[in-house]
Amino acid sequence: MRLIKIAIFLMVLIVLGGCMTEVDLNKEKTLLFKTDQEFAAKSKEIGPAEAFYLYMDNDGIQLPVNGDIVIGDEAIRDRMLSAGEYQLFWTPQKAEVALAGDMGWTWGTYIYKATDEDGNTIQRKGKYLNVWKKHEDGNWKVVVDIGNIEPEQ
């Protein structure tokens, strides 16, 4: 009887041990930082609205500087497309990942460029914070996008 109890105890330990996978946080931080860099490059390549559509979670939330909260990747793309033609460039500065390896955040600086109706260039600088979620397929997606504008000099 004692041998059966020991065998059951060992099987439980093996099963539980197999469920606990250790997360390499440095690897995940590097991957998340690289993903944000790729996101920024994609914005330059195909435009910010389409880049956001690719990198936002389906239920992602955008908290625009001077606007209402926008929920969902399609609604975010539609809102960004409705803003007219502009460019959005950003540079990630740091990435962090939660101990479980399934959530993280990046922050950085951005530059927004557009042309007004008189042909004058509009340029705004700011900072952003993105909260990311790692999906089961291993890809990181933005769940919350927050930005602010630096005061004009």
URUR-V572799 format. One record per backbone hydrogen bond with DSSP energy under -1.0 kcal/mol. NH is the residue of the N-H (numbers start at 1). CO is the residue of the C=O. Records with the same first field share a line. If there is no record, write none. Layout:
# URUR-V572799
NH->CO, CO
This chain:
# URUR-V572799
5->1
6->2
7->3
8->4
9->5
10->6
11->7
12->8
13->9
14->10
15->11
16->12
17->13
18->14
19->15
20->16
21->19
25->23
28->24
29->25
30->26
31->27
32->28
33->29
34->30
35->31
36->32
37->33
38->34
39->35
40->36
41->37
42->38
43->39
44->40
45->41
46->42
47->43
51->47
52->48
53->49
54->50
55->51
56->52
57->142
60->57
61->143
62->70
63->145
70->62
72->60
73->58
76->72
77->73
78->74
79->75
80->76
81->77
82->78
84->81
87->113
89->111
91->109
93->107
94->107
96->105
98->103
101->98
104->132
105->96
106->130
107->94
108->128
109->91
110->126
111->89
112->124
113->87
114->122
116->120
119->116
122->114
124->112
126->110
127->148
128->108
129->146
130->106
131->144
132->104
133->141
134->102
135->139
138->135
141->133
142->55
143->131
144->131
145->61
146->129
148->127
150->125
